[in-house]
Amino acid sequence: MDNHFKFTNAVIGLPLFFVVFLWFVFWLEIRFDFDFVENGIYPRTFSGLQGILYSPFIHSDIEHLYNNSIPLLILLAALQFFYAKQAVKVIGFGILLSGLITWVIGRDNYHIGASGLVYVLVSFIFFKGIQTKYYRLVALSLAVVVIYGGLVWYAFPKVDEKISWEGHLAGLITGFALSLIYKTPEYKKVLKYDWEQPTYDPDEDKFMQRFDANGNFVNLPPPEEPMELSTYYATDFPVEYTIVVNEKNELKPES
């Protein structure tokens, strides 16, 4: 059994709390007729710096919010399960760094939504899994590519003028950078079989001895006949015996 990863309540609690908070902010905006759009990132302006913190929690409509909620639930759960020690740091610095890059390279418009964080998670999970070369994390990386690989096209300009491709690109860059910064343990596969051991010698393996150098099945040589040992010892050398009288003063037991 693989003991590198443990399921905890945070695997469900973290993504659920984060997404519920996003919906709560959207409910406040509708219920009290707030307009949080102006709290988003407005590039290269001092007032727009506040959006680095606030923009991931602001969405333009329910479709925008829904499209970000499902990936966040999946990716945050995967992050917490496979990278529990790095999860909070990746989320926190992912929001800050991707927001700062968006503030630098973005168009003169308000940039809002948690899609930048989605791209941070996709990028981090993919690149980190490849870097570890651990089979479970590599499999996770490939799964992320299969499910969310199409998102990469929305990190380029003129694919969809309505979306913030700058925020997406910033998320990809940030996730890759964080995958290089945060180290993971050196995962080693648990050795279960004799042939996986470093001291394994195929010449001593009874099964491997049934195959020749070309991989052909051969019969084992017949076992050597054990030497028959005589049940008695005979010699022509003369043996002389000397009788020694017991001179010890020992009391004989009374009858």
C-alpha positions in Angstrom: 0.0 0.0 0.0 1.2 3.5 -0.9 1.7 5.5 2.4 2.9 8.7 0.7 -0.6 10.1 0.5 -3.2 10.2 3.2 -6.9 11.1 2.9 -7.9 13.8 5.5 -11.0 15.9 6.0 -9.1 18.8 4.3 -9.3 17.0 1.0 -13.0 17.6 0.9 -13.1 20.6 3.3 -10.6 22.9 1.5 -12.2 22.9 -2.0 -15.7 22.9 -0.6 -15.0 25.9 1.7 -13.3 27.8 -1.1 -16.1 27.3 -3.7 -18.8 28.0 -1.1 -17.1 31.2 -0.3 -17.1 32.2 -4.0 -20.8 31.6 -4.2 -21.4 33.5 -1.0 -19.6 36.6 -2.4 -21.7 36.3 -5.6 -24.9 36.0 -3.5 -23.9 39.2 -1.6 -23.4 41.0 -4.9 -26.9 40.0 -6.1 -28.8 40.3 -2.8 -27.5 43.8 -1.9 -27.0 45.0 -5.4 -23.2 45.4 -5.0 -20.9 45.8 -7.9 -17.5 44.3 -7.1 -16.2 44.4 -10.6 -14.3 47.6 -9.8 -12.4 45.7 -7.1 -10.8 43.6 -9.8 -7.3 44.0 -11.3 -6.9 47.1 -13.3 -3.4 46.9 -14.9 -0.7 49.4 -14.1 -2.8 51.5 -11.8 -2.4 51.9 -8.0 -6.0 51.3 -7.3 -5.9 48.2 -9.5 -3.5 46.5 -7.1 -6.3 45.7 -4.8 -7.6 43.3 -7.4 -4.6 41.0 -6.8 -6.3 39.9 -3.6 -10.0 40.4 -4.5 -10.3 39.4 -8.2 -10.4 35.6 -7.7 -13.5 36.0 -5.6 -15.4 38.2 -8.1 -17.4 36.9 -11.0 -19.4 38.6 -13.7 -22.4 36.2 -13.8 -23.5 32.7 -12.6 -22.1 31.0 -15.7 -18.7 32.5 -15.1 -18.9 31.3 -11.5 -20.1 27.8 -12.4 -17.4 27.3 -15.0 -14.7 28.0 -12.4 -16.4 26.1 -9.5 -16.2 22.6 -11.0 -12.5 22.7 -11.9 -11.7 24.3 -8.5 -13.4 21.5 -6.6 -11.5 18.8 -8.5 -8.1 20.5 -8.6 -8.1 21.7 -5.0 -9.0 18.2 -3.8 -6.2 16.7 -5.9 -3.8 19.4 -4.6 -4.7 18.8 -1.0 -4.4 15.0 -1.3 -1.2 14.7 -3.3 0.6 17.9 -2.2 -0.8 18.5 1.3 2.2 20.2 2.7 2.4 22.6 -0.3 -1.3 23.2 -0.8 -1.9 26.4 1.2 1.3 28.0 -0.1 0.5 27.1 -3.7 -3.0 28.7 -3.3 -1.8 31.8 -1.5 1.2 32.6 -3.6 -0.6 31.4 -6.7 -3.2 34.1 -6.2 -0.6 36.8 -5.4 1.9 36.0 -8.2 -0.6 35.4 -11.0 -2.5 38.5 -10.0 0.7 40.6 -10.0 1.7 39.3 -13.5 -1.8 40.1 -14.7 -1.5 43.6 -13.3 1.7 44.0 -15.3 0.8 42.5 -18.7 -3.0 42.9 -18.7 -5.1 45.1 -21.0 -6.6 48.3 -19.7 -9.7 46.6 -18.3 -11.0 45.0 -15.1 -9.8 41.4 -14.8 -11.9 39.3 -12.4 -12.6 35.6 -11.7 -10.9 32.5 -10.2 -9.8 31.2 -13.6 -6.3 32.5 -13.0 -6.1 30.2 -9.9 -7.5 27.3 -12.0 -4.6 27.7 -14.4 -2.1 27.9 -11.5 -3.4 24.6 -10.2 -3.4 22.9 -13.6 0.2 24.1 -14.3 1.5 23.2 -10.8 0.0 19.7 -10.7 1.2 18.9 -14.3 4.8 20.1 -14.0 5.3 18.9 -10.5 4.2 15.4 -11.3 6.5 15.2 -14.3 9.4 16.5 -12.2 9.0 14.0 -9.4 9.0 11.0 -11.9 6.8 9.2 -9.3 4.4 6.9 -11.1 1.2 8.1 -9.2 2.0 11.8 -9.7 2.9 11.3 -13.3 -0.4 9.6 -13.8 -2.1 12.6 -12.1 -0.3 14.9 -14.5 -1.5 13.0 -17.5 -5.0 13.0 -16.2 -4.9 16.7 -15.8 -3.7 17.1 -19.4 -6.5 14.9 -20.7 -9.2 16.7 -18.8 -7.9 20.3 -18.8 -5.4 20.3 -21.6 -7.7 22.3 -23.9 -7.5 25.2 -21.5 -4.0 26.1 -22.7 -5.5 27.7 -25.9 -7.2 30.3 -23.7 -3.8 31.5 -22.5 -3.2 33.1 -25.9 -4.6 36.4 -27.3 -7.4 36.7 -29.8 -8.9 33.3 -29.0 -11.7 34.9 -27.1 -11.7 38.6 -26.6 -14.2 38.3 -23.7 -11.9 36.4 -21.4 -8.7 37.5 -19.6 -6.1 35.5 -21.5 -3.5 37.5 -19.6 -4.8 36.1 -16.3 -4.7 32.6 -17.7 -1.1 33.0 -19.0 -0.1 34.5 -15.7 -1.6 31.4 -13.9 0.4 29.0 -16.2 3.6 30.8 -15.5 3.0 31.0 -11.8 2.1 27.3 -11.5 5.3 26.3 -13.3 7.4 28.6 -11.1 5.9 27.2 -7.9 6.5 23.7 -9.1 10.2 24.5 -9.3 10.3 26.4 -5.9 8.4 23.9 -3.7 10.2 20.6 -3.3 8.5 17.2 -2.6 10.0 14.2 -0.9 11.9 11.7 -3.0 9.3 9.1 -3.6 10.6 5.5 -3.7 8.7 2.5 -4.9 8.1 -0.1 -2.2 10.1 -3.3 -3.1 7.8 -6.3 -2.9 9.6 -9.0 -4.9 13.0 -10.6 -4.6 13.9 -9.6 -8.1 13.4 -5.9 -7.2 16.0 -6.1 -4.4 19.5 -4.5 -5.2 21.2 -7.7 -4.0 19.2 -10.0 -6.3 21.3 -12.6 -8.2 19.5 -14.3 -11.1 22.0 -17.1 -11.0 20.8 -18.1 -7.6 17.1 -17.9 -8.5 15.6 -21.4 -9.0 13.1 -20.1 -11.5 15.7 -18.2 -13.6 17.9 -21.3 -13.7 15.3 -22.9 -15.9 16.2 -20.6 -18.8 19.3 -20.4 -20.9 21.1 -17.2 -22.1 18.7 -17.0 -25.0 15.6 -17.2 -22.8 14.8 -20.8 -23.8 13.4 -23.2 -21.2 15.8 -25.9 -20.2 15.8 -28.7 -17.7 17.9 -28.5 -14.6 20.9 -30.8 -14.5 20.2 -34.0 -12.4 21.3 -33.6 -8.8 24.6 -35.2 -7.8 24.4 -38.5 -6.1 25.4 -38.2 -2.4 28.4 -40.3 -1.3 27.5 -43.4 0.5 29.1 -43.5 3.9 29.9 -46.8 5.6 27.9 -47.6 8.7 31.1 -48.8 10.5 34.7 -47.8 10.6 37.4 -50.4 9.6 41.1 -50.0 9.8 44.2 -52.3 9.5 46.1 -50.2 12.1 46.6 -52.2 15.3 45.0 -50.9 18.4 46.3 -51.6 21.9 44.2 -51.2 25.0 45.6 -50.7 28.6 43.5 -51.4 31.6 43.9 -48.9 34.4 42.7 -49.7 37.9 40.4 -47.2 39.6 42.4 -46.2 42.7 40.1 -43.4 43.8 38.8 -43.7 47.4 35.1 -43.5 46.6 32.4 -44.8 48.9 30.3 -47.3 47.4 26.6 -46.8 47.7 24.9 -48.9 50.3 22.4 -51.4 49.0 
